[in-house]
Amino acid sequence: MSEAEPSMTTRRPAIAPLLLPLAVALGLGTVSAWSGCAEPDPPEAESLLELPLDPETGLRIPELPPLPPTPQWPDNPYSEAKAELGQTLFFDPRLSGSGQATCGNCHLASGGFQSSTPTDVPDRSYPMLAPALHRNAPSLLNIVYAPMMRWDGSHFTDLYDMMVLPYAESNMNLSQLGPDAGEFVDVPGAKTALHHKLTAEFPGYVERFELAFDTDISELDEDQVWRLAGMALASYISRATTHGSRFDAWNRGEDVDISEAAVRGALLFSGEANCTACHSGPLLSDFEFHNVSTSPPGPDGTRPDEGRYLVTGDEADRGAFLTPMLRGSSKTSPYLHEGIITSVRGVIEQKSGAAATVDPNYDPIVTLVPELDADQVSDIVEFLKSLEGAPIDAKYLDVVDDFPE
């Protein structure tokens, strides 16, 4: 963990600083708790860029806490050997059903770990270009923090299993699913196929796993090899974070290059616009499922995609999707589960206008967001841009082309 990474600890702002503007407005000045006498009013900040730090949190806007340090797993301590193995698995096309697809096809390392297309063509369709996947492949930036994943939360257990799950889907298609398989997921078949590839077809991987995990995978069963592959992939993707953003530095009181528009946007986002009703916490996501009318029913009453309902069967979940994380989102177009909106501005306009309530099953939480004017939308866009992190180490963006034999 870098010394520059902030602490995960955040606290609520103190009541007194919030009441200070009211006291000043009433001409009361500030009152000493010891003497009971009025003290001179503190000098006002010359601009939004000089907002004072909250004494409880050490932040200028406590409602928008910084990105925490990268998580460390007790059962999978980070090592470069694990990350390098995960990177090799991520880019090895031989581990797909056709021998042509990689994880990097839908999650381009050089493009924010997403493909920049609305939907992608899975390995199942090779060599044809259809059928495509029915949902957008979201960015993997900061996925290491997420307590919930996938647009509908299906098959979720933990990051290890999520990183290796595409082998069981049409995406990597290790189970040789046919074109009519739809969204069927064959984990047992994929486990068998992956074990064979890593221990028999390409036995050079045995040495690589030995180096990373001090374990001979040729002596492990399918479940154990599947789990270790997920651990290696998770170690690799843990390098894809957005630490070092301009906003976090400014919010800690540092002198950085950030615009007043970005600060206005941050104050609006966490205040009047009520964006934090869903996009809260360090990752700007509550990791819950909400219907914000992105898949409203047609004239026949059916939705193009029922979202979370397909997993839970709960009528209240019809049309609901996972709240996406927003750090780095300014560079991960397109957006929403179908990838149909190509700009951050477009998403904000959709969420803050009448379009958010066209689905009769819309989540009432969307009514907390007022309709925003063009200038307000622009300010929030600038705030989201200020959340872009420092460049990821280039060695983790390289496409691996030297694979174990």
N, C-alpha and C positions, 0 to 999 in steps of 0.2 A: 504493500500500500504506500502510495506516495505521501510524503509529508505535507504536500499541498492540498491533499484531499480533506474536505471538511468533516467535522464530527457529525454523526447521525442524530445527535441529541437536539431536539427542538422543544420549546415551551410556548405556552400561550403568552401573548403580550400582557404586560401589567395594566391594571385598570387605570392607575394614575396618569400615565402618559396619554391615554385616550381622552381623559377629562380635561387635560391641559388646555386644548383650544377653546373649550367652553368657558373656562375661567378667564382666559385672556379676552374673549369676546365680551364678557360681562364687566371687564375693567378691574378684575380682582387681582391681577398679577398672579404670582405663585406664592403659596403660603408655606412657610417653614413648619415642619411638624414639631420642631423643638421650641421655637419662639412664638409661633402664632402670628408673627408679623409678616406683612407683605414684603416680598423681595422683588427686585427689578425683573421685568419680563426678560426672558432670554432673547438674544438677537435672532431675528427670523432668518431662515436660509435664503440665500440670494437666488437660488433656483431649485427646481426639483432634484437636481443632481446632488444637492447638498442636504438632503433629508437627514435628520439626526438618527443615530442608532438607538434602537429600543434597548434599554438597559438590561432587560430580562433575557433577551435572545441574542443580543449583539448584532441584530439585523435591522436594516432600514424598513423592510416590509416583512414582518415576521410570518405573515400568512403564506409567503412563498419561500419555504426553506430550501437550502442548497442540496445538491445531489450528494448523497452519503458516500462514504468510502465503498469501494468495491467489496461485495460480500465475500467472506471466506468460509469454506465448507469444512467442518471438522472431519467428515468422511471422505473428503477429496481435496486435500491441501493443494494449492496452486503450485505448478512447476512449469518451466518452459518446455520440458519434454512432453508433458500432457497437452499443452497448448499447440505445440508443433504437430503432435499426433492428430489432435482434433482438426487442425488446419488441413492436414493431408486427407483425412476422411472427408472433410467438407468439399474438397475439390476433386476427389477421385471418381471419374465417371464409370469406372469398372464396377463400382458398388451399386449401380442402378440396373434395372431389369434389361434395358437395351444396351447398356455399356456406353451410353451417350450423355446421360443427364448427371448433374451434380447439384448439391445444395446451393452452390453459387449461381445456378441458372436463375433461380427465383429471388435469391438474396445476394445481389452483387456487392462484393466487399467494397469496391470503389464507389458505389452509389448509395451509401448509407445502409447497406445490407438489405436492400429491396430492389425490385426490378425496374421500377419506373413505368410499368405497364399496368393497365386496369386488372387484367387477369393473365395468367401464364398457362402455357401448354405443358401438361405433365408428361412424364416419361411414358405413361400408359398409351399416349396418342402417337408416339414415334412410329414411323417417320412422317405422320400426318400432322397438321397444325390444329386439329380439332378431334375430340372436344377439349375445350380449355377448362381450367379450374373454374368453379362457380363463384369464388371469392378472391378478393385482392390479397396478395401475399404481403403482410405488413413488414415494416422494417424490424430488424433484430437489434437495433440500437437499444441499449439499456435493458434488454430482455433478462439479463442476469438478476435484476431486482424484482421482476414481476411475480406476485403471488398468484396470479391467474393469467392464462394465455389462451389464444385462439379466439376468433370473433364470437363464437358461441360457447366457449369453455369446454368443448367436447374433448374427451380422452385425457383431460388434464390430471396429472399427478404431481410431477415436479419437473424442473428444468432438464434433468438428465433424460427422462423419458420423452419430453417434448422435442429435444434435439435429435433423437434417434427415430422418432415416430414417422417422419416422412419416408423412411425405407419401407414402411408397412402400408403407405398410402399410394395413390396413383402417381404422386409426385416423383418418387424414386422407383417405385413399382418392383421391388425385389421379389414380390410374390407372383409376378407375371399376371396381374389382373387384366381382364379383358376390357374392351372399350365400353361395354355395357355395365361395368361394375359400379358406376356412379361414385358415391362417396364411401364405398365399402373400404374398411381398414382390416387388413389381415396381419395382425401382429405375430401369431404363431408361425405363419409361413415365412414372414420376413426374418424372424429370429433364426430359423433354420438356415435360410439362404445366406444371411450375413455371417453366421458362424462358419459356414463352409468356405465362403470367400476369404475370410480373414485367417483361417487356419490351414486350409487345404489348397484353394485355388491360387491365393497370393500369400504363401507362407512367410514372406518377408515381413508381414505385419506382426508375426509372433515376436520377433526381436524388438520391433518398435513398441509393442505393448509391454514387453519385459522391461525396456528402458524407462517407460513412463510410470508403470504401476508395480514393477518388481514382481510380476506374475506371469506365468506361462499359460497363455490363453488356450493352447492346444489341450490343456488338461482341465479346462473349465467347460461347464455346460452352456447351452444356448442362452439361457437367462442371464448368466453371469457375464458372458461376452457382450451381450446386448447392453447391459448396464454399464460396463466399462467403456464401451464405445460412446454412450451418452455422456459419461463423465468427461471423456476427452473432448468431445464436441462442446460441452459446457465450459470447459477450461478455455478453449479457444474463443468462444463468443463472449466470455467475460472481459475480453480486451476491448470490446466494442461498446464503449461508454462515452458520455458527453461531458466528462469533467473539464473544468477550465473555462466555463462560459463567462462572458462579459457580465451578464446579469448577476451571477452568483458573487463575482468579485466585487461589483458595485454594492450589492446588498450587504456584504460584509464590511463595507466602509472603505474599500480600496479606491484609488484614483485610476479609473479606467476609461477607455473611449466608449462611451455609451450616450445615446441621444436622449433628449428630454422626451421625445415621442415614445421611446421604449419605456421610460419610467412612467409616463402618463398611462401607457398601455398596461403596465404591471399594476398600477393603482386601480385602473378601471377593471381589469381582469379579476382582481381579488376583492373588489369593492362593488361599485354600482352595477356592473354587468353580471355579477354573481356566477362567473364562470367556474369558480372553485366549488360550486355546489356538486359538480361531477369531477372537474379537473383539479383535484386537491392533492396536497402532500408534495414531497420532493419530486415525484415523477409526474405530477400534474395528472393523476388519474386516481379515481376511487376504486378501480378494478371491480366495479359492479357492472350490471347489465341494464341498459336503459333503452326504451323505445323513443327515439327522437325523430320519428317519421322518415327514416331513410329507406324503408321498404314497406310503404303503405299498401293497403289492399286495393285491388282493382275493382271494376264494376261488379265482378262476380263474387267479391268478398275475399278472394285469396291473395296472399302476398307473394311476391317473387321469391322472398326468402323469409322464413319464419324465425330465423335467428335462434336465440336461446331456447325457445319453445321446443325445438327439435331435440334438445337434450333433456329438458325437464318434463315436458308434457304439460306444463302449467300454463293455463290460458293467459295469465298475467304476463307471461314471458314472450308472447307472440310479437315478433318484430323488434325484439330487444337485442342489442349487441354490446360487446365489451367496450367500456370507455378506453380509448387509446391513450397512451402516454404522449406527451407533447414536446418533451425535450428532443431537439434535433428535427422536429416535424417540419420546419421550414424548408428542409432539403429532402423530404421523402414523399414528394408527390408521386402518384395520385392518392386520394384520400377516401375514407369510408369503406365499408365492406365490399362494395362493388368497384371501387376505384373510379367512380364516375365524376368526382370533382377534382380539378387539377390544381387549384390554388388554395392557400390558407385563407385568403380573403373569402373565397367562395364558401368554404366550410363555415366560417364565422357568420356570414350572411344567412346561410341556411339555418344555423342553430339559433339565431337571434331574431328571425322573422316568422311570419305566419306559417312558413313551410314546415316548421318544427312540430306543428300541432295538427297536420292534416290526417294523420293516422288516428282513428277513433280510440286506439289503445295507447296513445302517447303517454309517456311518463309525465305526471304533473310537475315534476322538477323543472321541465323545460320552460314553464311559465314564469319561473323566477328570473329568467334572462330577458331584459327589456330589448325592444328593437333599437339597434344601434345605428347612428348616422355614419356617413362615409368616413369622416375624420376619426371617429372613435374606432371604427374597424381598422383603419390604417395604423392607429396607435397600438392596437393589440397585435397586429401583424409585426410591427417593429419590436414589440416585447418578445414575441416568440422567436424572432431572428436573434435576439440577444441571448437566447438560451442555447445557441449553437456552441458546441464544445470545442476544445482544442483539437487539432488534427490527430487522428488515431495513428499510432506508430506504423509507419509504412510497411514494416515487415509482416504485419498481420493482414495487410491488404493484398499482398502478393498472391497471385494465382499459382498454386503448386502444380508443377508438371513433372516432378520426379517422384514416382511412386514405388513402394516396395514390390519386389517381384515374388 
